[in-house]
């Protein structure tokens, strides 16, 4: 693939897509509009989630810690339904403990998904985990190993944070919400540095917005910090880089 993908029609070139995330909401926040567009294109979309995000407590009174795993599981089911995604697998690891899980086992399980479901493209975190979260970093390592072991050798794209969106919207929000808690500042990219820089059609963006709202335990404060009038500018465009390009940054 030599030219940048920017439209829903271009997304067809990705074939069968596998998104591998660490927690419920990773797929929606990072790629919800792209995945929704792919589903409408008639492409197969599979999501794999490593943990149920049970340590992501934001408001104990509303979403108790001892119930959060179940809560986030239900939220993810609702979000995937809104995006049109019907294939999802849990890896079943504990939130915050992916770095101590068996690397070989996790990679093997992802390889199995790639092989059995005939995956053409994998979307996931880069080595820095985007936000610096150790679970995100572990998932990136697992995918690298899984793709290397796979006979299919699917294309891999790492989630990228666009410079303009970060500086104008997410950096101010981060000062209150600590989205990028594991790093002082995420790696940022300009659009022309990305292999995929999707500006989705209105329907996909609306699906992403509704899916994020279906995850109130994690998204209430973020969506309050970014009003609906700014949603398209802040979170509408989804970008991904090829691994080699990410390493050069």
C-alpha positions as CSV (number, residue, x, y, z in Angstrom):
1,X,0.0,0.0,0.0
2,X,1.8,3.1,-1.2
3,X,-0.7,5.9,-0.9
4,X,-2.3,7.4,2.2
5,X,-5.8,6.0,3.1
6,X,-8.1,8.9,3.8
7,X,-11.7,7.8,3.0
8,X,-14.1,5.0,3.8
9,X,-13.7,3.7,0.3
10,X,-9.9,3.5,0.9
11,X,-10.6,1.4,4.1
12,X,-11.6,-1.4,1.8
13,X,-7.9,-1.9,1.0
14,X,-7.4,-3.1,4.6
15,X,-9.4,-6.3,4.0
16,X,-10.3,-8.2,7.1
17,X,-9.3,-6.0,10.1
18,X,-8.2,-7.1,13.6
19,X,-8.0,-4.5,16.3
20,X,-6.0,-5.6,19.4
21,X,-6.5,-3.4,22.5
22,X,-5.7,-3.7,26.2
23,X,-8.9,-2.4,27.7
24,X,-12.6,-1.9,26.8
25,X,-12.9,1.5,24.9
26,X,-9.4,1.3,23.2
27,X,-11.1,0.2,20.0
28,X,-13.7,2.9,20.1
29,X,-11.5,5.8,21.1
30,X,-8.7,5.0,18.7
31,X,-10.5,3.5,15.7
32,X,-14.3,3.5,16.2
33,X,-15.1,5.4,13.0
34,X,-12.7,3.4,10.9
35,X,-14.1,0.1,12.2
36,X,-17.7,1.3,11.7
37,X,-16.8,2.3,8.1
38,X,-15.2,-1.1,7.4
39,X,-18.3,-2.9,8.7
40,X,-20.5,-0.9,6.4
41,X,-18.1,-1.7,3.5
42,X,-18.9,-5.3,4.1
43,X,-15.5,-6.1,5.6
44,X,-14.9,-8.5,8.4
45,X,-13.9,-6.8,11.7
46,X,-12.6,-8.6,14.8
47,X,-11.7,-7.0,18.1
48,X,-9.6,-8.6,20.7
49,X,-9.4,-7.1,24.2
50,X,-6.7,-8.1,26.7
51,X,-8.5,-7.2,30.0
52,X,-11.8,-6.0,31.3
53,X,-10.3,-2.8,32.6
54,X,-11.3,-3.5,36.2
55,X,-8.8,-1.0,37.7
56,X,-10.0,2.0,35.7
57,X,-12.1,3.5,38.6
58,X,-13.1,7.1,37.9
59,X,-16.1,7.5,40.2
60,X,-16.4,4.9,43.0
61,X,-19.9,6.1,43.9
62,X,-21.3,5.5,40.4
63,X,-19.1,2.6,39.2
64,X,-17.8,0.6,42.2
65,X,-14.4,-1.0,41.9
66,X,-15.6,-4.5,42.7
67,X,-18.2,-4.3,39.9
68,X,-16.2,-2.4,37.3
69,X,-15.0,-5.4,35.3
70,X,-18.6,-6.4,34.7
71,X,-19.7,-2.9,34.1
72,X,-17.0,-2.3,31.4
73,X,-17.8,-5.6,29.8
74,X,-21.4,-4.6,29.4
75,X,-20.3,-1.1,28.1
76,X,-18.1,-2.7,25.5
77,X,-20.8,-5.0,24.3
78,X,-23.1,-1.9,23.9
79,X,-20.4,0.0,22.1
80,X,-19.5,-2.8,19.7
81,X,-23.2,-3.2,18.8
82,X,-23.4,0.5,17.9
83,X,-20.3,0.2,15.7
84,X,-21.8,-2.9,14.0
85,X,-19.0,-5.2,15.2
86,X,-20.1,-8.8,15.9
87,X,-16.8,-10.6,16.5
88,X,-15.0,-10.0,19.8
89,X,-12.7,-12.0,22.0
90,X,-11.4,-11.5,25.5
91,X,-7.9,-12.6,26.4
92,X,-8.8,-12.6,30.0
93,X,-5.8,-11.0,31.6
94,X,-5.9,-8.8,34.7
95,X,-6.0,-5.0,34.2
96,X,-2.5,-3.6,34.9
97,X,-0.9,-7.0,34.8
98,X,-0.3,-7.6,31.1
99,X,3.4,-7.0,31.4
100,X,3.7,-10.0,33.7
101,X,1.5,-12.3,31.7
102,X,3.1,-15.0,29.5
103,X,4.4,-13.2,26.4
104,X,4.5,-16.4,24.5
105,X,1.0,-17.5,25.4
106,X,-0.6,-14.1,24.5
107,X,1.3,-13.9,21.2
108,X,0.2,-17.4,20.3
109,X,-3.4,-16.6,21.0
110,X,-3.3,-13.6,18.8
111,X,-1.5,-15.6,16.0
112,X,-4.4,-18.1,16.2
113,X,-6.9,-15.3,15.6
114,X,-4.9,-14.0,12.7
115,X,-4.7,-17.5,11.1
116,X,-8.2,-18.8,11.8
117,X,-10.0,-15.6,10.8
118,X,-7.8,-14.8,7.8
119,X,-6.8,-11.4,9.0
120,X,-5.3,-9.0,6.5
121,X,-4.6,-5.9,8.7
122,X,-3.9,-5.5,12.4
123,X,-4.5,-2.2,14.2
124,X,-2.9,-1.8,17.6
125,X,-0.6,0.3,19.8
126,X,2.9,1.2,19.0
127,X,5.8,0.3,21.4
128,X,5.2,3.4,23.5
129,X,1.6,2.4,24.1
130,X,0.3,5.8,22.9
131,X,-0.6,6.8,26.5
132,X,2.3,5.2,28.1
133,X,0.1,2.5,29.8
134,X,2.2,-0.7,30.4
135,X,-0.7,-2.8,29.3
136,X,-0.7,-1.0,26.0
137,X,3.0,-1.6,25.6
138,X,2.6,-5.3,26.4
139,X,-0.1,-5.6,23.7
140,X,2.1,-4.0,21.2
141,X,4.9,-6.5,21.9
142,X,2.4,-9.4,21.7
143,X,1.2,-8.3,18.3
144,X,4.7,-7.9,17.0
145,X,5.5,-11.5,18.0
146,X,2.1,-12.8,16.7
147,X,2.5,-11.3,13.3
148,X,6.1,-12.5,13.0
149,X,4.9,-16.1,13.8
150,X,1.9,-15.9,11.4
151,X,2.1,-17.4,8.0
152,X,-0.3,-14.7,6.8
153,X,2.0,-11.8,7.8
154,X,-0.8,-9.2,7.9
155,X,-0.1,-5.5,7.5
156,X,0.3,-3.8,10.9
157,X,-0.5,-0.2,11.7
158,X,0.1,1.6,15.0
159,X,-2.3,4.1,16.5
160,X,-1.0,7.6,16.0
161,X,-1.9,10.9,17.8
162,X,-2.2,13.8,15.4
163,X,-0.3,16.9,16.5
164,X,-3.1,19.4,15.8
165,X,-5.7,17.4,17.7
166,X,-3.4,16.9,20.6
167,X,-2.3,20.5,21.0
168,X,-5.7,22.0,20.6
169,X,-8.0,19.6,22.3
170,X,-6.4,16.6,24.1
171,X,-3.5,18.5,25.9
172,X,-5.9,20.8,27.7
173,X,-8.1,17.9,28.6
174,X,-5.1,15.9,29.7
175,X,-4.2,18.5,32.3
176,X,-7.4,17.6,34.1
177,X,-8.0,14.0,33.1
178,X,-4.4,12.6,32.9
179,X,-5.2,10.6,29.7
180,X,-1.5,10.3,28.9
181,X,-0.6,9.4,32.5
182,X,2.4,7.2,31.6
183,X,4.2,9.9,29.6
184,X,4.5,13.7,29.8
185,X,3.6,14.0,26.1
186,X,2.6,11.4,23.6
187,X,4.4,11.0,20.2
188,X,2.5,13.2,17.8
189,X,2.4,13.1,14.0
190,X,1.4,15.4,11.2
191,X,-1.1,14.0,8.7
192,X,1.4,13.6,5.9
193,X,3.4,11.2,8.1
194,X,0.6,8.8,8.6
195,X,-0.2,5.8,6.3
196,X,-3.9,6.1,7.4
197,X,-5.4,9.5,8.1
198,X,-9.1,8.8,8.0
199,X,-11.6,11.7,8.0
200,X,-14.8,9.6,8.2
201,X,-18.2,10.4,6.8
202,X,-20.7,11.8,9.2
203,X,-22.4,8.4,9.9
204,X,-19.2,6.8,11.1
205,X,-18.4,9.8,13.4
206,X,-21.9,9.7,14.8
207,X,-21.5,5.9,15.5
208,X,-18.2,6.6,17.3
209,X,-19.8,9.3,19.4
210,X,-22.7,7.1,20.4
211,X,-20.3,4.2,21.2
212,X,-18.2,6.4,23.4
213,X,-21.3,7.6,25.2
214,X,-22.2,4.0,25.8
215,X,-19.1,3.7,28.0
216,X,-19.9,6.3,30.8
217,X,-17.6,4.7,33.4
218,X,-14.7,5.9,31.3
219,X,-15.9,8.5,28.9
220,X,-18.1,10.8,30.9
221,X,-15.4,13.2,32.0
222,X,-13.7,13.2,28.6
223,X,-16.9,14.0,26.7
224,X,-17.6,16.7,29.2
225,X,-14.1,18.2,28.5
226,X,-14.7,18.0,24.8
227,X,-18.1,19.3,23.9
228,X,-20.1,17.8,21.1
229,X,-19.4,20.9,18.9
230,X,-15.7,20.1,19.0
231,X,-16.0,16.3,18.8
232,X,-15.4,16.0,15.0
233,X,-12.3,18.2,15.2
234,X,-10.9,16.6,18.4
235,X,-11.7,12.9,17.9
236,X,-13.2,12.5,14.4
237,X,-10.0,12.0,12.4
238,X,-8.2,8.6,13.1
239,X,-4.6,8.2,12.2
240,X,-2.2,5.2,12.0
241,X,1.5,4.9,11.1
242,X,3.5,2.0,9.8
243,X,5.8,0.6,12.5
244,X,9.0,1.7,10.7
245,X,7.8,5.2,10.5
246,X,6.8,5.2,14.2
247,X,10.3,4.1,15.1
248,X,11.9,6.9,13.2
249,X,10.0,9.5,15.3
